[in-house]
Amino acid sequence: MADWTEITNVAVAVGEPTRAIDGRALRDNPIAIARGAPGAPRLSPWAAVPDASAATGTQLRYRINGPFSNAEQQQTVATAVMVTVNGTVRVDFDQSKEILDGSPGNIQATIERQRGAAVTVIQSWETNGSAARTVNVAVQPGDSIVLRHRGRVQTGGLAASNLTNFRISTSAGSPFFLLVLRPGLNGARQRADLAVDVEALPEGRRRGA
């Protein structure tokens, strides 16, 4: 493995003679970076992000079927993904109310964007039945899109919120981006079949297809 060598400003100052040791460092340092040599700078995963921006559309990029069920009053995370793209993506999912007892009120679902320590509620919905949800989310590399929901617990009524068919789409000409499922955020309640539509991905990007 090539070693990483720190090149000082003095060594490459104007008018200074070129030394063999500095020439070897210029030759070996790119190799050391690529191979992860001790002391070498590490490549950021965002270095692979294309300059072009994603735009909303109906070209499926990611899908997780669910179902996710929550019969508690407090919101829980159904699923979350991390994006490595700039632009705007379209998020769709289906929500239905399952009455477990009595006549409960509305159930709720929320899409959030997490950017570092900042959490932004993109949109929140309530329903007393079933509904298909769609919202556009502006993203930057490293953002997480989080789907939360809650059931309904009240005197005289209990209902579960059931979520299915969570999808993220862009326009057909948008750059490819990677989405990473964060498992276990909903504990034992997370029962999901990961189903990435590899045919929707551009040629050369279909890993494991």
C-alpha positions as CSV (number, residue, x, y, z in Angstrom):
1,M,0.0,0.0,0.0
2,A,1.3,3.5,-0.9
3,D,1.9,5.7,2.2
4,W,0.4,9.1,2.7
5,T,2.9,11.9,2.9
6,E,2.0,15.4,4.1
7,I,3.4,18.0,1.6
8,T,4.1,21.3,3.3
9,N,3.7,24.7,1.6
10,V,7.4,25.3,2.1
11,A,8.3,22.2,0.0
12,V,6.3,23.5,-3.0
13,A,7.1,27.2,-2.6
14,V,7.8,29.3,-5.7
15,G,11.5,29.2,-6.5
16,E,12.3,26.1,-4.3
17,P,14.0,23.2,-6.0
18,T,11.9,20.1,-6.8
19,R,12.8,17.2,-4.5
20,A,12.5,13.5,-5.3
21,I,10.7,12.9,-2.0
22,D,8.0,15.5,-2.9
23,G,7.6,14.0,-6.4
24,R,7.1,10.5,-4.9
25,A,4.5,12.0,-2.5
26,L,2.6,13.6,-5.4
27,R,2.6,10.2,-7.1
28,D,1.7,8.1,-4.1
29,N,-0.8,10.3,-2.3
30,P,-3.7,9.7,-4.7
31,I,-3.2,6.0,-4.3
32,A,-3.0,6.3,-0.5
33,I,-6.3,8.2,-0.5
34,A,-8.0,5.6,-2.7
35,R,-6.8,2.7,-0.6
36,G,-7.5,4.3,2.8
37,A,-3.9,4.5,4.0
38,P,-3.3,5.7,7.6
39,G,-3.4,9.5,7.8
40,A,-4.8,9.9,4.3
41,P,-8.0,12.0,3.8
42,R,-11.1,9.9,3.6
43,L,-13.4,10.2,0.6
44,S,-16.9,11.6,1.4
45,P,-19.8,9.4,0.2
46,W,-21.4,12.7,-1.1
47,A,-18.5,13.0,-3.6
48,A,-20.4,10.5,-5.8
49,V,-23.5,12.6,-5.9
50,P,-24.2,13.9,-9.4
51,D,-24.4,17.6,-10.0
52,A,-27.7,17.4,-11.7
53,S,-30.8,17.8,-9.5
54,A,-33.6,15.3,-9.1
55,A,-37.1,16.4,-10.1
56,T,-40.5,15.0,-9.1
57,G,-42.2,12.5,-11.4
58,T,-43.6,8.9,-11.6
59,Q,-40.4,7.0,-12.2
60,L,-40.3,4.6,-9.2
61,R,-36.9,4.6,-7.4
62,Y,-37.8,2.9,-4.1
63,R,-40.6,0.9,-2.6
64,I,-41.3,-0.8,0.6
65,N,-44.6,-2.6,0.9
66,G,-45.2,-2.9,4.6
67,P,-47.6,-3.2,6.3
68,F,-46.7,-1.0,9.3
69,S,-49.3,-1.0,12.1
70,N,-49.6,1.3,15.1
71,A,-52.6,1.1,17.6
72,E,-51.1,3.5,20.1
73,Q,-51.9,7.2,20.6
74,Q,-48.3,8.4,20.2
75,Q,-46.6,8.7,16.9
76,T,-44.1,6.0,16.0
77,V,-41.7,5.7,13.0
78,A,-42.9,3.4,10.3
79,T,-39.9,3.7,8.0
80,A,-37.1,6.1,7.2
81,V,-34.7,6.4,4.2
82,M,-31.6,8.5,3.6
83,V,-31.1,10.1,0.2
84,T,-27.9,11.1,-1.6
85,V,-29.3,13.5,-4.2
86,N,-30.1,17.1,-4.6
87,G,-33.5,18.3,-5.8
88,T,-37.1,17.2,-5.1
89,V,-38.6,13.8,-4.8
90,R,-42.2,12.6,-4.7
91,V,-43.3,10.5,-1.7
92,D,-46.5,8.3,-1.8
93,F,-48.1,5.9,0.7
94,D,-51.5,4.5,1.6
95,Q,-53.1,4.7,5.0
96,S,-56.1,3.0,6.4
97,K,-58.0,2.9,9.7
98,E,-58.7,-0.4,11.4
99,I,-61.3,-0.2,14.1
100,L,-60.5,-2.4,17.0
101,D,-63.1,-1.3,19.4
102,G,-66.0,1.2,19.7
103,S,-66.1,4.4,17.6
104,P,-62.6,5.9,17.7
105,G,-61.6,9.2,16.0
106,N,-59.1,10.0,13.3
107,I,-55.7,8.4,12.8
108,Q,-52.7,10.4,11.7
109,A,-49.6,10.2,9.5
110,T,-46.7,12.6,9.1
111,I,-43.8,13.0,6.6
112,E,-40.7,14.6,8.1
113,R,-37.3,15.6,6.7
114,Q,-34.4,15.2,9.0
115,R,-31.3,17.3,8.1
116,G,-28.6,16.9,10.7
117,A,-30.2,17.9,14.0
118,A,-33.0,19.8,12.3
119,V,-36.4,18.1,11.9
120,T,-39.0,19.7,9.5
121,V,-42.6,18.5,9.3
122,I,-43.3,18.4,5.5
123,Q,-47.0,17.5,5.9
124,S,-49.3,15.9,8.3
125,W,-52.7,14.2,7.6
126,E,-55.6,12.8,9.5
127,T,-58.3,10.5,8.2
128,N,-61.3,8.6,9.6
129,G,-61.1,6.0,6.9
130,S,-58.6,5.2,4.1
131,A,-56.5,7.6,2.0
132,A,-53.7,7.7,-0.6
133,R,-51.1,10.4,0.3
134,T,-48.7,12.3,-1.9
135,V,-46.2,15.0,-1.1
136,N,-43.1,16.5,-2.7
137,V,-40.0,16.8,-0.5
138,A,-37.0,19.0,-1.2
139,V,-33.8,17.2,-0.3
140,Q,-30.1,17.5,0.0
141,P,-27.5,14.7,0.2
142,G,-27.7,13.1,3.7
143,D,-31.3,14.1,4.4
144,S,-33.6,11.4,5.8
145,I,-37.3,11.2,4.9
146,V,-39.2,9.8,7.8
147,L,-42.8,8.4,7.9
148,R,-44.5,8.5,11.2
149,H,-48.1,7.6,12.2
150,R,-50.4,7.0,15.2
151,G,-53.5,5.2,15.9
152,R,-56.4,6.4,18.1
153,V,-56.9,5.5,21.7
154,Q,-59.8,7.2,23.5
155,T,-62.7,6.5,25.8
156,G,-65.1,4.3,23.9
157,G,-62.8,3.6,21.0
158,L,-59.6,2.1,19.7
159,A,-58.2,2.1,16.1
160,A,-55.0,1.2,14.5
161,S,-53.2,3.1,11.7
162,N,-52.1,0.8,8.9
163,L,-49.6,2.0,6.3
164,T,-48.7,0.3,3.0
165,N,-47.0,0.8,-0.3
166,F,-44.5,3.5,0.6
167,R,-42.8,4.8,-2.6
168,I,-40.3,7.4,-3.7
169,S,-40.3,8.6,-7.3
170,T,-38.6,11.1,-9.5
171,S,-38.8,12.1,-13.2
172,A,-37.4,9.6,-15.6
173,G,-34.4,11.9,-16.5
174,S,-33.4,12.5,-12.9
175,P,-30.0,11.2,-11.7
176,F,-29.8,7.9,-9.9
177,F,-29.6,8.2,-6.1
178,L,-29.1,5.7,-3.3
179,L,-31.7,5.2,-0.6
180,V,-30.9,3.3,2.6
181,L,-33.5,1.7,4.7
182,R,-33.0,2.3,8.4
183,P,-34.1,-1.0,10.0
184,G,-35.6,-1.4,13.5
185,L,-36.8,2.2,14.0
186,N,-40.3,0.9,14.8
187,G,-39.1,-2.1,16.9
188,A,-41.1,-5.3,16.7
189,R,-43.9,-3.5,14.9
190,Q,-41.8,-3.1,11.7
191,R,-42.9,-5.9,9.4
192,A,-41.6,-5.0,5.9
193,D,-40.7,-6.6,2.7
194,L,-38.0,-4.6,0.9
195,A,-38.9,-4.4,-2.8
196,V,-36.7,-2.1,-4.8
197,D,-37.8,-1.9,-8.4
198,V,-34.4,-2.4,-10.1
199,E,-35.9,-2.1,-13.5
200,A,-36.6,1.6,-12.7
201,L,-33.0,2.3,-12.1
202,P,-30.7,3.5,-14.9
203,E,-28.5,1.0,-16.7
204,G,-25.2,0.4,-14.9
205,R,-26.8,1.1,-11.5
206,R,-28.7,-2.1,-11.0
207,R,-26.7,-3.8,-8.3
208,G,-27.8,-7.2,-7.3
209,A,-30.5,-7.3,-10.1
